[in-house]
Amino acid sequence: MNRTARQQHPGMTKGVCRGTRILSQNSRSVAVNASSNRSVVILPGLGNNAADYDELASELTTSYGYQVHVASVSRLDWARNGKGLLDTNYWRGTLNPRPTVDWYLERVGDAVEKAKLQNNAGPITMLAHSAGGWLGRLYLYEFERQGIDRFVSLGSPHLPPPKGVIDQTRGILTYISNTCPGAYHEDVSYVTIAGKYVKGANLLGPGTISARVVGAGYKQVCGEAQVYGDGVVPIPSAHLEGAMQIELEGVYHSPLGSTKISEEDAIRYLSYYDSDDYDDQVEDKAARRWYGCRTVLPQWVEYISTDKVISPIMNDSSV
């Protein structure tokens, strides 16, 4: 089944949506010719370590020619955020990010410096996954960003929850949104990528158990349960005003819990996606493919180096 990609809000001015492209998993972008001196610095998401991105980093290097550096983060490192518990602002929900997350920002700084040394001060794309998105925005605001001209986020919860919903960052997202809102820096091109993996459901309403569990998670992030998202981050929270906004159908949040799937099986799965026959059994039979999977990467990799909107080449259903 062929599924089309469409572009909305084509205006390219700052302060407004710079375009939303919705791509299906059976679409492919044309080949990207990477600049030989462009580096990519990957920012791990909450609970992830640097090794979780080995496959993505390898693919970006071998298939696209980028110089890739992953911020050196281990799973145990995330326990460092516990120091925020000692700040009374944590309990008030008004916590500032620093010094709680300074350890992470230092790791990002180390990776950026390595990139600058290796690429002879060439351009750098900051590729941020999940919580790495708002942490990357904080880095761009607080530290020297010379050389970083592109920011691409993958399933990042960029916006604080509405009033009445407990902020899981205890105020940090509110601080960042107030301090450096949207596509804040004029000299940086922003791209926000969100996955449309599953729609949530109200906890006490109709729907499958898995949809209600996912919906409960979405509600803690954006205040709504019945929205689409990547299984962890709802689409309404994953975009920044002024950024190029990309939505990928059938794409899961994290390399943790993701499984590999052949392209033929993915197309077969997507033929049921959003159809009357679609149900949890169909979803369970399909492997979870996250943003960095080899078969998903071609849908968005162009944005590492360009804002140019390239029409995807659609697979024939017989492939």
Salt bridges, closest charged atoms under 4 A:
ASP52 OD2 - ARG75 NH1 2.77
ASP77 OD1 - ARG80 NE 3.12
ASP77 OD2 - ARG107 NH1 2.78
ASP102 OD1 - ARG98 NE 2.61
GLU113 OE2 - LYS116 NZ 3.95
GLU142 OE1 - ARG98 NH1 3.45
ASP149 OD1 - ARG38 NH1 2.93
ASP187 OD1 - ARG145 NE 3.26
ASP230 OD2 - HIS253 ND1 2.83
GLU247 OE2 - HIS239 NE2 3.58
GLU249 OE1 - ARG3 NH2 2.79
GLU263 OE2 - ARG28 NE 3.18
ASP265 OD1 - ARG268 NH1 2.47
ASP274 OD2 - LYS196 NZ 3.94
GLU302 OE2 - ARG21 NH1 3.25
ASP307 OD2 - ARG18 NH2 2.58
ASP307 OD1 - ARG150 NH2 2.98
